[in-house]
Amino acid sequence: MNSVSDKSKTISNLGKSIIKTLAYYDIFEYPLTAEEIYQNLGTNSVSNMDVLDEIEILSDKGLVYKKNKFYLLRNNDILISNELYKRIPGLEISIPIFLKETTI
């Protein structure tokens, strides 16, 4: 049985950078697309394809989860649910949509 520490020993520097990027946005419950991960890595020494390949490796190890087009560190459908989480096009921000209707 592999522990988290066993898995982390085999993570590349790029993998660690991807996890750090996802961890930062996870604080705000803001899942990222592969393109957003690439844009927020803080390095220009890797290609978008390198990032996609490394995300796949992290996903195979169970360290990153993909839901629709988004990547997360936690396997959490609520963050991705269309009913609870929407993005405003052009502003690149997310807004939680609450289930309760308000009345005036």
C-alpha positions in Angstrom: 0.0 0.0 0.0 1.5 3.3 -1.1 1.3 6.2 1.3 1.2 9.8 0.3 4.9 10.2 1.2 5.8 7.3 -1.0 4.0 8.9 -3.9 5.6 12.3 -3.3 9.1 10.8 -3.6 8.5 10.1 -7.3 7.1 13.5 -8.3 9.1 15.6 -10.7 9.9 19.3 -10.2 7.2 20.1 -12.8 4.7 17.9 -10.9 5.5 19.7 -7.6 5.0 23.0 -9.3 1.6 21.9 -10.7 0.5 20.7 -7.2 1.6 24.0 -5.6 -0.3 25.9 -8.2 -3.4 23.8 -7.7 -3.0 24.1 -3.9 -3.0 27.9 -4.0 -6.2 28.0 -6.0 -7.7 25.2 -3.9 -7.7 27.7 -1.0 -10.2 29.7 -2.9 -12.1 26.6 -4.1 -11.2 27.6 -7.7 -10.4 24.6 -9.9 -8.2 25.2 -12.9 -8.2 24.1 -16.5 -4.9 22.7 -17.9 -4.3 26.0 -19.7 -4.8 28.0 -16.4 -2.3 25.6 -14.7 0.2 26.3 -17.5 -0.4 30.1 -17.3 0.0 30.2 -13.5 3.1 27.9 -13.1 5.4 30.9 -12.9 7.9 29.4 -15.3 8.3 29.6 -19.1 10.7 26.7 -19.4 8.0 24.1 -20.1 5.5 23.7 -22.8 1.7 23.3 -22.5 2.2 19.7 -23.7 4.7 19.1 -20.9 2.1 20.3 -18.4 -0.6 18.1 -19.9 1.7 15.1 -19.7 2.7 15.7 -16.1 -1.0 16.3 -15.1 -1.8 12.9 -16.6 1.0 11.3 -14.5 -0.2 13.0 -11.3 -3.7 11.9 -12.1 -2.6 8.3 -12.6 -1.0 8.5 -9.1 -4.2 9.8 -7.6 -2.7 13.1 -6.7 -4.8 15.2 -9.1 -8.4 14.7 -10.1 -10.1 15.8 -13.3 -13.7 16.8 -13.4 -15.0 17.9 -16.8 -12.2 20.2 -18.0 -11.1 21.2 -14.5 -8.3 19.8 -12.3 -8.4 19.6 -8.5 -6.4 18.2 -5.6 -9.6 16.9 -3.9 -12.1 14.7 -5.6 -15.0 17.1 -5.0 -17.9 17.2 -7.4 -19.6 20.1 -5.6 -16.9 22.5 -6.8 -17.6 21.6 -10.4 -21.3 21.2 -10.3 -23.0 23.5 -12.8 -25.6 24.3 -10.2 -23.2 25.4 -7.5 -20.2 26.8 -9.4 -20.2 29.1 -12.5 -17.6 31.2 -14.1 -18.2 34.6 -15.7 -16.8 34.6 -19.2 -14.1 37.3 -19.7 -13.6 38.0 -16.1 -12.0 34.6 -15.3 -13.5 34.5 -11.8 -15.8 32.1 -10.2 -19.0 32.7 -8.3 -20.8 30.2 -6.1 -24.4 29.9 -7.1 -26.5 29.2 -4.0 -29.4 26.8 -4.1 -31.7 29.0 -2.0 -33.8 31.5 -3.8 -34.2 34.8 -2.2 -37.5 36.7 -2.1 -38.1 40.4 -1.9 
